[in-house]
Structure formats: C-alpha cells, structure tokens
Amino acid sequence: MTETVTTPTPHPEYPMARAAGCPFDPPPALREQQGGEPSRVSLWDGSSPWLITRYDQVRALLGDPRISAAPERPGYPHRDAGSRARSLTRHTFITMDDPEHARLRRMVTAPFAIKRVEVMRPAIQRIVDDLLDRMLAGPGPADLVEAFALPLPSLVICELLGVPYEKHDFFQKQTKILVRRNGDPQEVVAASEALVDYLQELLADKLAEPGDDILSDLAVRRVATGELTSREAAEMGALLLAAGHETTANMIALGTVALLRHPGQLALLRDSDHPKRVAATVEELLRYLTIVHSGRLRVASEDIEIGGVTIRAGDGVICATDIANRDPDVFPDPDRLDVTRDARRHVAFGFGVHQCLGQPLARVELQVVYSTLYRRIPTLALAAGVDQLRFKHDGVIYGVYDLPVTW
C-alpha cells in the first residue's frame, strides 16, 4: 500500500497585494481572512506570526499587557531586514513596554494634549492659507504633495520641536528611507543615524540657548539633569519629527484623492460649515484609508487565548488595523466612504498604551485642511487619472508619491 503524504499548506505571504484598480481598499486576501479565527502568515524571513484581522480581536490584543512592542524579543515579527537592523541601533518609547514606555512617553505628552493643540488651530490655519496662496499664484498643474500636503505638517512639527524648517529637505529625505518597505539595511541604519546625529547637535545648541520648544525642554529638563542621555533625547526627537510630518502628509494627499473620486461625499463636506461635519469627515477618512497599512507589530510575552486559538509566548503577532477598520460587524457597509458615519471608534491611530501620541495634532491639522482646501479651490481636480498616480505600495505608510492637480 502506498502511504499518502500530506504536504502542509503554506501560509499566505504578508504583506498582501491590493487589487488592481482598488487603491483605497485593503488587500482582498485580508478580507478573506477576516471572517475566521486568527491564522498564520509568512514573512520575508520565513517566520510565521499570527495575523489578527477582526476589529474586536485587534483592540483586545493591542490593549493586552501580555503583548509586547519590544523588537528585541525573540519572535517579534520584523517588517523587513531594514527595520530589524534599525531596531538594534535605535530605541524609542514606541518600541518599549511599560513602565519604561510610560516614563519616556510622559516626557513629551504635554505639547500634544488636546487643549494645547487647539490653541495652535489659528496658526495652523494661517499656514494652510499661506501655502494655498502660493500654490494658486504659481503655475498649474501643481503637485499637491510638494506644494501643500508635505510642507504643512513639516512646518507645524518643526515649530513644535524647534527644528529649523530650512532643514526639511534633509529630514524628509531620511524619513523616506526609513518608511520604505524592504529598504537596504545599511541605508536604513545610515538614515536613522543621520537624523539622530543632527538632533544631538541641535540639542547641544538648545542647551546653550533654549527656546520654547520640545527639544529645548528635553535638553534643559532631561539631558542636563542626567535623566536622559543626549542620544536618548535625540532618538525621541527623531521619532516625533519623522512621524509628525510623514503620516499627516499622506493623509492629506490620499484623502484628497478619495474625496475627488467620491464627489457626492466631497459636496457634503464642502457645502457644510459645521465643525462636526468636518470632524466626522476626518474620522471617516482615517477609518476608510488607514494609511498604516503594514499592521501593528507585537510579540506575545505570555500565552493568550483569543478567537479559538492559543497564541504562545514568543509568537509574533500582526494586528492588521487596516482591515479591522473595515469590519462589517462594527462599521456597516465598511467599503463605502460615508462622511456622515460615526467612525470615531476606528483604530487608525492604534489602540491601548501605544496609540499614537500625536493624534490630537493630526486631527486638528486634517480638520483645518479639509475645511479649507476644497472651499478655497472648489474646482480642484486631478490632473492625471487615478491609474496614473504612483501609490506607495512599497511604503510602511500608504499614500501617493505625488499628486498633480488643477483648478
């Protein structure tokens, strides 16, 4: 009798590809995974972490203290060779667990508090208006990314941190390397070190002549007192600088593409001056687009039972927030963009102790943008077909590389 040999079914590769012609939707393979229990996927290095796709399970795990964010732990699902190499040289609070995570995060929480950020709204409005004035005075078509979406959050985060905006070409170049999928490890580490080295020099200047900014506060209250080393403070500053402009810039540009492709929804936003409609539009776009499209990466520090499976200590975990925000059990008709929807429960900023520190600032920036851009330029239109746009499929943060527009 011939023995039957069963070949194990290989785990699907992660990250998965989006469908052609559907640039706003998560990969179809993620949708197929969502209806069942947590399952394994295969990463670039042959590891097989758990993929979590359901909204309730994503929130449960991101809020569970038995799930670690520390990339040095065995089993952590490194995104690629570049991110693994960087994790060995750069340590920030987003890749730490409590209590150290909480201790360091508290040092920079105050400037991003809701009340503090709301005070900045008029200044953000002035920056928006100035950038639009310049774009409208220039030739068309214009690249909305270069003329507007990227300068706005860069100017704002530079002001908060105390980084000269004249250095924007430098830090934007380094950030592009850091957020690229499958980047060369040596280039990734070099970009990370370049940012940290520059900020260490700036911290020394702040210590000699402090100003009213985050880096000055870190230099005077933390570095000078010995609570932080200069490198630790610089690593913290590099995190805030990179995250503070890259994510919002992509949301501005990609959100504009989505609204222009849904003129009925754009009309609902443009024709209403009610702040609640603007705020609801921002939350729905955050849910619908979920630009952090490579998952929240974790590793179990203890055994965890969830969704009918046991995640063992040392197992990697990927919480796919992009498909979790399309869970029909939480958001009916989830693939439809609906600016009248109450989408405030989305997990675009993550969940639990590691949810995005800068979300109040991002919300205000997006609210000012979405309440201004389409009223100032009611004839705004794409100057190229959607199929001609260069979407960031190769990025950790999803968006478009450039966005030609006319009016």
N, C-alpha and C positions, 0 to 999 in steps of 0.2 A: 504494500500500500504506500502510495506517495504521500508524504507529510505536507500539509498545507502550511505555508509560511505567510504570516500576515505582516505586511510592511506597514509600519506606523504612518499615519497621515501626517505630513509635515505641517508645522504651524504656519499660519499665514505671516508674511513678512510685514513688519511695521517700520516706518510709517507707510500708509497705503496711499494709492494714487486717487486723485479726484477724477470724476468723469469728465470727458471732453465736452465742452460747451456748458458746463455747470460750475463756473468758477466760485460761486458763493456757497455751494453745498459741500459738506464733509464727504469723504470717500464713500462710495456705495458699500464697500466691504465693511466699513464701520457700522453702517445701518443694519447689515445682515447680522452682525454680532450683537446688536443691542437687545434683541428680543430674548436672548438666552442668558445662561449663567456666565460668570466671568470665565474667560478662556485664555489660553496661552498664545503668544505671538513670538515671532523670531526676529531678533535684532541683528544688526550688522556684524556683531562679534560672535554670533552663534548662541547667545544666551536666549532664554525663553521666559520673560517676565509675564505676569498676569496683565491682561487688558481689561479695564473696567469701563463700561460704556453707559450704564444706566445712571440716571441723574441721582436717584436716592443712594445708590452704592458709592458713587463718586463723592458725594457730600459726606457720607458716613466715613469713608476711608480718609479723606483729607482732614477730617476733624478728629481722627483717632490718634491718640498719643503713641500707639504701638506702631505707627507708620513713621519712618524716619526720612528726612530730607537730606541726610548726610551722604555725599557721593563717595566718601572713602570707605563706607561699609561694604563688605563683600556682598555681591548680589545686586547692588544698585544698577539700574538699567541706563547706562550711559548712552546718550543720544548718538554719539559717533566718536571717532578717535580723537578729534579735536577737543570736544567738550571733556573727554576723560583726561586728556593731557592738561587742560586748563584747571580742572578741579584739583590737580596735585600741586598747583602753584598759587592758586588764588582762593581765599576763603572769605565768604561774606555771610551775613546772618541768614540769607535765604537758603543756604545750604547747611544750616546748623539746626540742632534740636534744642528745645528748652532744657535747662534755663538759660544757656548761653545765647540762644537765639533771641529770647525776650530781652535780655540785658542789653545787647547791642542794638536791637531794633528801637528800644526806648530812647536811645541817644538821638535819633533823627525823626521821631514820630511827630513832635510838636509842629514843625513847619507844614506838615501835610494834614493837620487836623482840619475838619470841615469849616469851622469858624475862621481859621486863619486863611484858608484858601478862598473863602467867599470874599474876604477883604480884597483879594487880588483880582476879582472879576472886572472892575473898571480898567485896570492896567492891561489885562488880557484883551479886553475889548479894543483898547487903543492899538495894541499890536496887530490884532486882526484887521482893523480898519486901515492901518498904515500899509500892511502887506498887500491888501486888496487894492488900495490906491495905486501902489507901484505896479502891480500886475496889470491893472486896467489902463495905466498910462503907457505901458510897453506894447510891443508888437504881439500879435496873435497869429496862430495859436500859441498858447503858453503851456509850460509844463507845470501843472498844479502842484506836483510834489516839490519841485525845486523852488517855485515862486512862493508857495504858501504852506503846504502841509508839513514840510520839514523845518522851515525856519521858525514857525510859530512855537512848537514845543521846545525847540532848541533855545530860543530866546528866553522863554519862561524858565526853563530849568537852569540855564546859565545864570540868570538873575538870582534865583533861589540859592544856588550853590556858591556863587561868587566866582564863576569861571568866565573869563573874558570871551565874549561871543566871537571875537576875531579868530579864536582857535577852533571854530566849528568845522572847518574842512578837516582838521586833524582828528578830532574825536569822532566825527561822523564816519570817516574812513576806517578807523579802528573798530567802531561798532559794527559796521557792515561785515567785517571779517568775523567778528565774534558771533553774529546771529546767522551765519551761513551754515547750512547743513553740510556735513561731510567736508568741512574745511581741513586743510593741511594742518596737522598738529603743531608743527613748528611755527607756521604763520599765525595760528590762533594764540599760542603762548606769547609770541612776539608782540601781537597786537594788545593782548592783555597787559603785558609788562610795560609797553609804551604808555598806555593810559595811566597805569599806577605810578610809573616814574614821573610823568608830567604832574600828576596831582600831588605827589610828595614834594616836588619843588614848589608848587603853588601853596601847599600847607605851610612850608617854611616862610614864604612871603607873608602869609596871613598871620603867622605867629609874630612876625616883626611889626606888621601893620594890619591889625584885624579890622574887619568891616562888619556889616550887619548881614551875615550870610551863614549858610550851613558849614562851609569849610572853615570859616573863622571860628565858629563855635566849637567845632571839633578840635581845632588847633589849640585854642586857649583853654577850654574846659576839660578836654580829654587827653590830648597829646602832652601838653605842658605839665599836666598833673600826673602823668605816668599811667593813666587808666587805659590808654591805647598807645600802641606804637605808631610811629608815623606811617608805616606801611599798612597797618590795620585801618587807620583812618582813610588813607588813600584808596584802599580797596573798597571801602564803604562808599566813598565819593564816586569812584568809577562805576559802581553798580547803579547809583542814583542817576548819574549823568547819562549812561547808556539807556537804561530803562525809561528814563524821564523824557526822552525825545523819540526813540525808535517806535515804541508801541503807539503813542498818540498820533504820530505822523502817518503810520499805516492805517489807523482807524479813520483819519480824516479823508485820506485818498480813497481807500476801499469803500468807505461809507458813501462817498460821493458817487462812485461808480454804481453802487447798489441803488441809490435813490434815483439817479438818472435812468436806470433801467426799470424803475418802478414809478413812472410819472404820477400815478394816482396817489401813491404814498407821499411823494415829494410835494404834491399840491396840498395835501392835508397839513404838512409841516409848514410850508411857505405861507399858506393862507390863514394861519392862526398865529397870533402873537402871545398866546397864553404860555407862561413858563412851564406849566405841567405838560403841555403837548410836546414842547421841546425836550423836556427831561424824559418823557416816555419814549420819544424817538431815539434818544441816545441809548437808553436801556435796551430797546428792541434791536438796534443795530449791534450793540455789544453782544447780545444773545445770538443773533442771526449770523454774524460773521465770526465771532470767537477767534480772533487773529492768532492767539497762542494755539497753533494747530498741531503741535507735536506732543501734547499731553503734559501733565504734571507728573514728574518722575519721583518715585519713592521706593523704599525697601522696607519690608516688614522686620521689626525687631523682636516680635513675638508671633506665635501662631494666632491667626484671625479667621473666624468662621464668617463667611458672607456669601449670600446668593447661592447657597447649596454647595460651596466648595470651601476647602481649608487652604488658606494662604499660609505657608510655613515661614517661620523665622528665617530670614536670609533670602526669601523670594523677592524678586523685583516686581514693582507694580507701576503700571502706567494708567493714570486717571485721565481718560480722553474727554476733556471738558467740552470740546467742540461738538461731539455727538451727544454728550449729556445735555447740552443746551437745545438739542433737537428731540428730546424725549417726549413722545406724544402723551405720556401719562401726566406730564407736568405742563406742557405747552401745546394745547390742541392745534392741529394743523401746523406742525412746527416748521415745515419747509416754506411757509408763506411769510413774507415780510409784512408785518402789520403794526404800524406805528401807534395804533390805538390799544394795543395789547399791554397788559400789565406784566412786564418782563423783569421786574426787579429781583426776582428770585434766581436769576441766571448765575452761572459760576464762571463767567468770563474772566473775573479777577481772582479765580481760585476760591478756596473756602478754608476755614479754620485759621490757625495761628499764622500761617504763611500767606494768607490772602494779601493781594497787592497793597503795599504801603501807600502808593501814590494814587489810589483810585479816586479820592476826592478831587485832586488836581486834574486828573484826566477827565472826570465828569464835567467840571467847570469849563475846561478848555473846549471839549466837544460841544457842550451846550452853547457856548458863545459862537463857535464856528457854525454849527448847524442852524442857529437862529439868525445868522448874518449873511453867510455866503450866498445863499440862494435868493435872498431878498435883494441884496446888493446887485447880484447878477442874475436876474430872473430868466435870461436867455442862455444861461450856461449850458453847454452841450459838449459831448465828447467829440474830439476832432479826429478820432480813429475808431474803428469798430472794436467791440469788446474782444473779438477773436484776434485782434492785432495787439492787444495790451500784453505786456510782459508781467505775468503774475509770479509772485515769489514762492513757487512750489519748492524751491531749494532753500527756503529760509525757515528758521525757527519761528519767526513772526511772519504771518501771511500778509500780503498786500500787493501793491504794484510798484515796479521799479520807476516808472514814470507815468504821467497821466496828461496827455495832450488834450487841452480843452479850448473851446472858442466861445464867443458870445455875440 
